Amino acid sequence: MFVIATMSAITASGPIKIRNLSRHGALIEGAALPGLGEHLKLRRGLLSATGQIVRLDGNKAGVRFDGPIDAAQWLPSGHPGQQRVDDLFQSIRDESAACTGRRDAARPTARTAVDPAQLRQLALDLNALADDLAADASVVVRHGLRLQTLDVVSQVLRRLAGETQN
C-alpha cells in the first residue's frame, strides 16, 4: 500500500507515506517523524485521524489511532479521482506479468531485452524524484495522486529488475 498524506505533531510535520492501514492504526514513513509516545494528526484530503506513535524504527513509525477510522476512505480507490491511478496501476501490473512470463497476464506483449541494472537505476531515480517532490507540502496537496503513481511505477521497475520487495 502506498498513500500520501500529511502529518503534524509538536516536534515534526510534513508529508508522509502510509504503508499499511487498518481501522485502528497505520504504518507511516517519512523523513521527519515524531518521537515514541507523541501524538500526531494525519490528513489526506478532507480526511483526518489522530493517534499516537507506538513504534519507531528509522524513518517508519507505527501509529495507534485515538478511535477507529473508515480505512476504505483512506485507500486510493476511496479517494475521488483515484480511478485513473488504479487503472494505470492495473495496466502496469498486466505489462509486468507479461514481461515476467506469468501465464495469467491480461494480454501478451512483445518482449524486449532490458538491462536489470538500468531498470534498478530508473527506479532509484523515480524514488529520488518522488521524495524530493513529497518534501514540499504544497506539491503533496496538489499532486498526491501523481506521486503515488511514481511510487507504483518505481515498484514495478524494481520487480522487473528482479529485486524482492520487503
C-alpha positions as CSV (number, residue, x, y, z in Angstrom):
1,M,0.0,0.0,0.0
2,F,1.1,3.5,-0.7
3,V,-0.9,6.6,0.2
4,I,0.5,10.1,0.5
5,A,-0.7,12.1,3.4
6,T,0.5,14.9,5.7
7,M,1.4,14.6,9.4
8,S,1.6,17.2,12.1
9,A,2.8,16.9,15.6
10,I,4.6,19.1,18.1
11,T,8.1,18.0,17.1
12,A,7.6,17.2,13.4
13,S,5.3,17.8,10.5
14,G,5.3,17.2,6.7
15,P,4.4,14.7,4.1
16,I,4.4,11.0,4.9
17,K,3.6,7.8,3.1
18,I,1.1,5.5,4.6
19,R,2.4,2.0,4.0
20,N,-0.2,0.0,5.9
21,L,-3.6,1.0,7.3
22,S,-6.4,-0.5,9.4
23,R,-9.3,0.8,11.4
24,H,-7.1,1.2,14.5
25,G,-3.7,2.1,13.2
26,A,-1.2,2.7,10.4
27,L,2.4,2.2,9.4
28,I,3.8,5.5,8.2
29,E,7.1,6.5,6.6
30,G,8.6,10.0,6.5
31,A,11.8,12.0,6.6
32,A,10.9,13.5,10.0
33,L,8.7,11.7,12.4
34,P,7.5,12.5,15.9
35,G,9.1,10.6,18.9
36,L,7.8,7.5,20.5
37,G,4.6,8.2,22.5
38,E,4.0,11.5,20.8
39,H,0.5,12.4,19.5
40,L,0.0,13.4,15.8
41,K,-2.6,14.2,13.3
42,L,-2.7,12.6,9.8
43,R,-4.5,14.3,6.9
44,R,-5.4,13.1,3.4
45,G,-7.6,15.5,1.5
46,L,-10.6,16.1,3.7
47,L,-9.9,13.1,5.9
48,S,-8.0,13.3,9.2
49,A,-7.2,11.0,12.1
50,T,-5.3,11.5,15.4
51,G,-3.2,8.9,17.1
52,Q,0.0,8.1,19.0
53,I,3.4,6.8,17.9
54,V,3.6,3.3,19.4
55,R,6.6,2.0,17.4
56,L,9.5,3.8,15.8
57,D,12.1,2.3,13.5
58,G,14.2,4.7,11.5
59,N,12.0,6.5,9.0
60,K,9.0,4.3,9.8
61,A,6.6,4.5,12.7
62,G,3.6,2.6,13.9
63,V,0.6,4.8,14.8
64,R,-2.4,3.7,17.0
65,F,-5.4,5.8,16.2
66,D,-7.3,7.5,19.1
67,G,-10.5,6.0,17.6
68,P,-11.5,3.7,14.7
69,I,-11.4,5.2,11.2
70,D,-13.0,4.1,8.0
71,A,-9.9,2.7,6.3
72,A,-11.6,2.3,3.0
73,Q,-11.9,6.1,2.6
74,W,-8.2,6.5,3.0
75,L,-7.3,3.9,0.4
76,P,-6.5,5.1,-3.2
77,S,-9.8,3.6,-4.5
78,G,-11.7,5.5,-1.9
79,H,-10.4,8.9,-3.0
80,P,-12.1,10.9,-5.7
81,G,-10.1,10.9,-9.0
82,Q,-8.2,7.8,-7.9
83,Q,-9.7,5.5,-10.6
84,R,-7.2,6.8,-13.1
85,V,-4.3,5.8,-10.9
86,D,-5.9,2.4,-10.2
87,D,-6.4,1.8,-13.9
88,L,-2.8,2.8,-14.6
89,F,-1.5,0.5,-11.9
90,Q,-3.6,-2.4,-13.3
91,S,-2.1,-1.7,-16.7
92,I,1.4,-1.7,-15.3
93,R,0.7,-5.0,-13.5
94,D,-0.6,-6.5,-16.7
95,E,2.6,-5.4,-18.5
96,S,4.8,-6.6,-15.7
97,A,3.1,-10.0,-15.7
98,A,3.6,-10.3,-19.4
99,C,7.3,-9.3,-19.2
100,T,8.0,-11.8,-16.4
101,G,6.3,-14.7,-18.2
102,R,3.3,-15.1,-15.8
103,R,0.6,-17.1,-17.5
104,D,-2.2,-15.1,-16.0
105,A,-1.2,-11.9,-17.8
106,A,-4.2,-10.0,-19.2
107,R,-2.7,-9.6,-22.6
108,P,0.6,-10.7,-24.3
109,T,3.1,-8.0,-25.2
110,A,6.3,-8.1,-27.2
111,R,9.4,-8.8,-25.0
112,T,12.5,-6.7,-25.5
113,A,15.8,-7.1,-23.9
114,V,16.1,-4.9,-20.8
115,D,19.1,-4.5,-18.6
116,P,18.1,-5.1,-15.0
117,A,20.7,-2.5,-13.8
118,Q,19.0,0.1,-16.0
119,L,15.6,-0.7,-14.5
120,R,17.0,-0.5,-11.0
121,Q,18.6,2.9,-11.8
122,L,15.3,4.1,-13.2
123,A,13.5,3.0,-10.1
124,L,16.1,4.8,-7.9
125,D,15.7,8.0,-10.0
126,L,11.9,7.9,-9.7
127,N,12.1,7.3,-6.0
128,A,14.5,10.3,-5.6
129,L,12.2,12.5,-7.7
130,A,9.1,11.4,-5.7
131,D,10.9,12.0,-2.4
132,D,12.0,15.5,-3.5
133,L,8.5,16.4,-4.6
134,A,6.9,14.9,-1.5
135,A,9.1,17.1,0.7
136,D,7.1,20.1,-0.5
137,A,3.7,20.0,1.3
138,S,2.0,22.1,-1.4
139,V,3.1,19.6,-4.1
140,V,1.7,16.8,-2.0
141,V,-1.6,18.5,-1.6
142,R,-1.9,19.4,-5.3
143,H,-0.3,16.3,-6.9
144,G,-0.6,13.5,-4.2
145,L,-2.2,11.0,-6.6
146,R,0.5,11.6,-9.2
147,L,3.2,11.0,-6.5
148,Q,1.5,7.7,-5.8
149,T,1.8,6.8,-9.5
150,L,5.5,7.5,-9.4
151,D,5.9,5.1,-6.5
152,V,3.9,2.4,-8.2
153,V,5.9,2.7,-11.4
154,S,9.1,2.5,-9.3
155,Q,8.0,-0.6,-7.5
156,V,7.1,-2.3,-10.9
157,L,10.5,-1.4,-12.3
158,R,12.3,-2.9,-9.2
159,R,10.2,-6.0,-9.6
160,L,11.0,-6.3,-13.3
161,A,14.7,-5.8,-12.4
162,G,14.5,-8.8,-10.2
163,E,14.6,-7.1,-6.8
164,T,12.5,-8.5,-4.0
165,Q,10.2,-6.1,-2.0
166,N,10.3,-6.1,1.8
